[in-house]
């Protein structure tokens, strides 16, 4: 079975994009967050998705709370449009203000105190007041204020006369006039503006740029005619309507759809009633899909909002609601949320890969949720291994660096996931690292599931480089609440989050005994709540393939010695000590090469090996399938880490029968036994508890294996035997399966 990508309708894609990406636009108004909220309310009602209403509430709250920081005042993006949008949502019942006048006091002050007297601002100002008058409990007072504005500051007909080429302004003026009439505010010569509107329509019947505004103007003129406030012959209006309809119908499908999108982006002005000219318009699905693609590609929020409203209103184009069939009711649905992290490229990525590729389909359904800024929009697929992949973008339109943006991202993504995860029965969340817990906390408010925490490494050790002396001191002081050093604020925050995670987990899996003991010692986790399940790896069929061509590629002969290191390039991994030790090795064994395989974002280590660059090969990050080729040409593997969990790189080396030199430290000394399946090199610990790789001893142990081929062969053979007995992938999956299927834990 190959990979199957799930197809989403243009409407669903627009909803997904605006939810996950558009909501992070810096514009608050009708062309930004508030416009998205209005659309999502309508979409939620039509598709019966409660999560869309929840997200709309969050956007409205954010828009309202940030009024003081908005320095725009226009109808499309600024304060006046926000005011109209909030009033409209209140009128529709999407949100509710206890007191309209009091709730909008801040908006009133910002608008009335603004010094601008531009025509556009004054019209937007009046439009806001007219919308407010419809819902205000103090309507008479608002109407008096409107009269004052009109008679004292705003000459609508003068503006329309000066700017009659500007259809956009005339649309707003006409809406003002319609509301003035509805509120029984006396205002003469409405016909003047209507005539200017007719000029716009007649002059621009064949101009695509003006079509959407002309359609809006015609809609407004039809309303004026029906209310008997526009003295014009029915024949004249009918003639213009027919001419405009013909001009619209003669457009290309793409232009026609753009006109409709622009038209529907102004839906707040129509109370859901659109020009009759657009009735029964059918746009072919390919055009809709293409225009949606372009709008998403160009991040055009205004067009996406308008296109979304149009698709919602086109009943024939509304897709059926996503299936509510329960998935995998007889076995666990295991969900892993995977925010982007370096660990996914290394050990945790290998761990997930092992589970996905080797777990029998009849044991559990696997759902992997990847969250990365580089994803353009939401996608979902069913892989050839039977697992579901979800790809979610995060903060495409912002830098995502602030904590507020991060928390908002977590809220929106979690609500988005709720809609999909509620259809899963027997739900189990398998969390691999702390960053995923932020999403779990939001999801747990509305979902019922079992939470399994898998601890691959200690965040505390990573932060302190394995210094247990400092760790003990910080931990004791934290418990006494007397430790306040700013140097360890982040670490204490990690302590607190880990403590919360472990308390709320149904069960905890650790990959070695050291982590088991740490949970008991530092977090008082009951031993019965913890299982040690060491990592496992499947033995590849072509594991000992001949890769002489790879040696030839690097001009390495059969007699030369190849040392390999794979993993993160960091001081915790001891890469600096390995390079220094290798420099000494070249003095006694010049025909030796060192391959360092890992991401090269930090060039520090490359620069440190500049003097021996012909013998040290930095490959950068390479795919797992290609890494196997390097294992097959290696003579020995070195891992000089300060501490480890249960590293996949070591399991891979063991599966290739490679002799190993490893530091005698946390994690590695559980995995490997000195002089049986490895040679341990020393770790020095000073009086402050700082760990340091003994460079001289590392050098000696590597040289020992280069010189003593018999010992190297024996250690490599024993390493393979150990791997085959204890670290096979199926053993790990079987143990995890038991944890997933346990309904309750002690």
C-alpha positions, -999 to 999 in steps of 0.1 A, spaced: 0 0 0 14 34 -10 8 67 9 -27 81 5 -32 119 8 -66 130 20 -82 155 -3 -99 186 12 -125 208 -4 -115 244 -11 -139 255 17 -122 232 42 -88 243 31 -98 279 36 -111 272 70 -80 253 79 -57 280 66 -75 309 83 -76 289 115 -39 279 116 -22 307 97 -45 337 90 -54 340 127 -18 352 133 -21 381 109 -11 414 125 -42 431 112 -71 432 137 -99 445 115 -124 432 90 -96 422 66 -77 405 95 -86 387 127 -121 401 132 -130 393 96 -117 357 101 -138 355 133 -170 365 115 -163 339 88 -155 312 113 -187 318 132 -206 313 100 -186 283 90 -191 267 124 -228 272 122 -230 258 87 -207 228 92 -217 222 129 -181 225 141 -180 238 177 -143 243 176 -147 271 150 -170 290 174 -144 285 202 -116 299 180 -138 328 169 -144 337 205 -106 337 211 -101 360 180 -128 384 191 -115 385 226 -80 392 213 -92 419 189 -112 436 217 -84 435 242 -59 450 218 -79 480 208 -56 504 226 -26 493 205 -44 496 171 -33 528 153 -54 522 122 -88 538 118 -101 527 84 -131 505 79 -112 476 64 -84 472 89 -88 496 117 -110 508 146 -141 518 127 -144 484 110 -137 466 143 -165 486 159 -189 477 131 -178 440 131 -183 437 169 -217 453 166 -227 429 138 -216 399 158 -235 411 188 -266 416 166 -263 381 152 -260 366 187 -224 353 182 -212 375 211 -231 393 237 -223 427 254 -243 435 285 -243 472 277 -235 482 241 -228 519 250 -205 511 279 -187 483 261 -180 505 231 -169 536 251 -132 530 243 -139 527 206 -160 559 207 -133 578 224 -106 567 200 -127 576 170 -141 610 182 -107 621 196 -89 613 163 -78 646 146 -82 633 110 -108 651 89 -102 632 56 -132 623 36 -125 586 40 -122 587 78 -153 608 82 -174 584 62 -160 554 81 -167 573 113 -203 578 103 -208 543 91 -197 530 126 -221 554 143 -250 543 121 -243 506 129 -241 514 166 -274 533 165 -292 501 153 -283 483 185 -278 510 211 -302 513 240 -296 550 237 -306 552 201 -320 587 203 -288 601 217 -267 583 190 -290 597 163 -286 632 176 -248 627 175 -251 614 139 -272 645 129 -245 667 145 -218 649 126 -237 652 93 -247 688 96 -215 700 112 -187 680 96 -197 656 69 -211 667 35 -217 633 20 -228 647 -13 -198 669 -16 -176 639 -9 -195 618 -35 -192 646 -60 -155 650 -56 -148 612 -54 -175 597 -76 -148 578 -94 -141 561 -61 -166 533 -60 -153 521 -27 -162 554 -10 -196 555 -27 -204 521 -14 -198 533 22 -218 565 16 -248 546 2 -247 523 32 -247 554 54 -277 568 35 -297 536 38 -291 535 75 -299 572 79 -332 565 62 -339 535 83 -333 555 115 -356 583 102 -329 609 102 -340 635 78 -314 640 50 -322 656 16 -311 649 -19 -303 612 -16 -308 611 -53 -276 631 -58 -255 602 -45 -276 577 -63 -269 595 -96 -232 594 -89 -235 557 -82 -253 552 -115 -224 571 -132 -199 546 -117 -219 517 -129 -225 530 -164 -189 542 -170 -173 510 -158 -196 482 -171 -167 465 -188 -140 473 -163 -133 441 -142 -116 462 -115 -149 480 -107 -172 451 -111 -175 440 -75 -181 476 -63 -206 481 -91 -225 450 -80 -226 464 -44 -237 498 -56 -265 482 -77 -276 462 -46 -278 495 -26 -298 513 -54 -322 484 -55 -328 488 -18 -333 526 -22 -358 519 -50 -377 493 -29 -379 518 0 -392 545 -23 -363 568 -15 -348 568 -50 -368 584 -77 -358 565 -108 -377 546 -134 -380 509 -131 -369 506 -167 -337 525 -161 -328 503 -131 -337 472 -150 -315 483 -180 -285 489 -158 -291 456 -139 -292 437 -172 -261 454 -186 -241 448 -154 -252 412 -153 -241 407 -189 -207 423 -181 -203 400 -151 -213 369 -171 -188 377 -199 -159 376 -174 -135 347 -174 -143 321 -146 -112 333 -126 -122 370 -128 -158 362 -120 -147 343 -89 -124 371 -78 -153 396 -82 -175 373 -61 -147 369 -34 -143 407 -32 -181 412 -31 -186 386 -3 -157 401 17 -180 430 22 -208 407 35 -211 427 67 -228 455 47 -255 433 33 -271 414 62 -266 382 42 -286 395 12 -264 398 -19 -271 414 -53 -296 395 -75 -270 398 -103 -250 370 -87 -280 346 -83 -275 311 -97 -239 318 -106 -220 285 -110 -182 285 -109 -165 253 -120 -146 234 -92 -113 237 -110 -114 274 -110 -124 275 -73 -95 252 -64 -70 272 -84 -81 306 -69 -80 291 -34 -45 278 -41 -34 312 -53 -49 330 -23 -33 306 1 1 308 -17 -1 346 -16 -14 347 20 -43 369 8 -65 370 39 -91 394 24 -97 372 -7 -98 340 14 -124 355 37 -145 366 8 -141 333 -11 -150 314 21 -182 334 25 -191 328 -11 -186 290 -8 -206 290 24 -235 307 6 -233 283 -24 -252 254 -12 -242 232 -41 -205 237 -31 -208 229 6 -190 197 13 -205 171 35 -194 171 71 -164 150 78 -173 114 88 -182 108 124 -173 71 122 -152 60 151 -117 49 141 -103 17 156 -128 11 184 -113 -23 192 -77 -11 197 -60 20 210 -56 51 189 -21 62 199 -15 100 192 19 116 193 21 154 191 54 163 176 63 200 176 95 208 156 126 200 177 162 189 170 155 156 187 132 146 158 162 145 135 181 121 159 171 97 186 135 104 191 130 105 153 146 70 151 123 58 180 91 70 163 104 55 130 109 21 146 74 21 161 57 33 129 74 9 106 73 -22 127 42 -22 148 16 -47 135 -15 -28 123 -38 -50 144 -22 -38 177 -30 -1 176 -36 29 152 -8 54 152 -15 91 146 16 113 142 9 151 144 39 171 130 39 209 138 64 230 119 65 266 105 76 253 72 43 236 64 22 259 42 -12 245 52 -28 216 70 -25 182 53 -32 146 63 -22 113 49 -24 76 55 11 61 51 20 27 36 27 15 72 -10 22 81 -3 52 103 -20 86 100 2 117 95 -10 152 102 10 182 91 1 215 108 17 249 101 24 272 130 27 310 129 33 314 92 25 351 93 44 360 125 79 355 138 65 333 165 92 344 190 71 359 217 55 338 244 21 353 236 23 341 200 35 307 212 6 303 236 -19 315 210 -5 289 185 -9 262 211 -45 272 218 -55 274 181 -37 241 171 -52 223 201 -87 235 192 -82 225 156 -71 190 166 -101 186 189 -124 184 158 -104 155 145 -95 137 177 -130 135 191 -138 109 165 -111 85 180 -121 60 205 -98 44 231 -76 74 228 -40 73 242 -16 102 240 21 92 239 42 122 247 79 120 239 92 154 250 81 183 271 72 207 243 42 185 234 27 188 269 15 224 263 -9 210 237 -19 181 259 -30 205 287 -54 223 264 -68 191 248 -74 175 282 -99 202 290 -123 188 265 -110 153 257 -109 121 277 -77 100 271 -49 81 288 -16 99 289 16 79 286 48 99 291 80 84 276 112 99 290 141 95 266 165 118 284 167 141 313 161 178 306 178 185 339 210 167 328 209 185 295 206 219 312 234 211 337 256 189 315 250 160 338 262 178 370 243 158 397 259 178 425 244 211 413 211 193 405 208 180 440 214 215 455 189 232 432 163 206 439 166 208 476 165 246 475 135 246 452 117 224 477 125 248 505 115 277 481 147 296 489 165 293 456 161 324 435 191 326 413 182 340 379 207 316 364 184 287 370 149 302 365 145 283 333 156 250 349 131 255 378 104 261 352 113 228 336 112 211 371 77 225 376 64 214 342 79 180 345 64 176 379 30 185 365 34 162 336 44 132 357 16 138 382 -10 139 353 4 110 334 -14 76 337 19 59 333 55 67 326 80 49 304 117 54 308 145 41 286 170 33 314 173 26 351 189 59 358 158 78 347 137 54 367 157 62 398 155 99 391 117 100 389 115 82 422 141 104 439 132 138 426 95 136 418 83 109 443 67 90 414 55 56 427 76 28 413 45 10 401 37 39 378 70 36 359 81 10 334 116 6 320 113 -1 282 146 2 264 147 13 228 146 -12 201 158 -14 165 149 -37 136 178 -55 121 180 -45 84 181 -73 58 210 -57 39 228 -46 70 262 -59 59 261 -48 23 294 -41 6 300 -4 2 335 -4 -13 323 24 -37 317 47 -7 353 42 4 365 49 -31 344 81 -32 364 94 -2 397 80 -15 399 56 14 416 23 9 407 -11 23 437 -9 47 427 25 61 409 27 94 374 44 95 361 58 128 324 70 128 304 92 151 267 100 146 245 124 165 240 160 175 272 180 172 274 194 207 297 196 237 274 172 256 282 146 229 319 152 235 326 161 198 353 186 208 371 159 228 368 134 200 384 158 175 413 166 199 419 129 206 417 121 169 444 147 162 468 127 185 458 95 168 469 108 134 505 111 148 506 73 153 481 61 128 481 85 99 459 63 77 428 69 98 397 88 89 370 102 112 334 106 99 313 130 119 276 126 108 252 153 121 236 187 115 262 214 108 242 245 119 270 253 143 303 255 125 324 255 156 335 220 154 343 222 117 365 252 123 383 234 152 393 206 128 405 229 100 441 217 104 432 181 99 403 186 74 417 160 50 411 133 76 379 145 93 348 144 71 317 163 83 288 149 63 261 172 77 226 157 84 219 127 61 189 104 58 189 72 79 191 50 48 223 66 38 238 65 73 236 27 71 261 28 43 286 47 65 282 21 93 290 -6 68 324 10 59 333 18 95 359 -1 115 349 13 149 323 36 165 330 62 192 305 80 214 323 102 240 291 117 256 289 133 291 255 114 295 229 96 274 195 80 275 194 49 253 209 62 221 198 48 188 232 55 173 248 30 197 221 4 188 228 10 152 265 5 157 259 -27 177 236 -41 149 266 -36 125 289 -56 149 311 -25 153 336 -23 182 326 6 203 345 31 225 320 48 249 324 70 279 316 53 313 286 75 321 249 77 326 230 56 301 260 42 282 272 22 312 237 4 313 238 -3 276 274 -14 273 297 -35 294 334 -27 295 357 -52 277 327 -74 268 310 -53 241 329 -20 243 358 -2 258 348 24 284 367 57 285 369 77 316 347 106 327 363 130 352 342 148 378 357 178 397 348 189 432 319 210 419 304 180 401 313 192 366 318 163 341 346 162 317 356 136 291 392 123 298 407 131 264 439 112 270 420 80 280 397 84 250 427 85 228 443 54 244 411 34 241 406 42 204 443 34 196 439 1 215 411 -10 191 430 2 160 460 -19 170 443 -49 184 421 -63 156 413 -95 176 399 -75 205 380 -52 182 364 -83 164 354 -99 198 339 -66 211 320 -61 179 306 -97 179 295 -94 215 279 -60 207 258 -77 180 248 -105 203 237 -80 230 217 -61 205 200 -92 192 191 -105 227 179 -72 243 173 -44 218 152 -59 191 124 -36 179 96 -61 185 104 -64 222 100 -27 226 67 -26 207 52 -55 226 61 -38 259 46 -5 247 15 -23 235 8 -36 270 11 -1 284 -13 13 258 -39 -14 265 -39 -11 302 -70 8 313 -57 19 346 -24 20 364 -14 18 401 
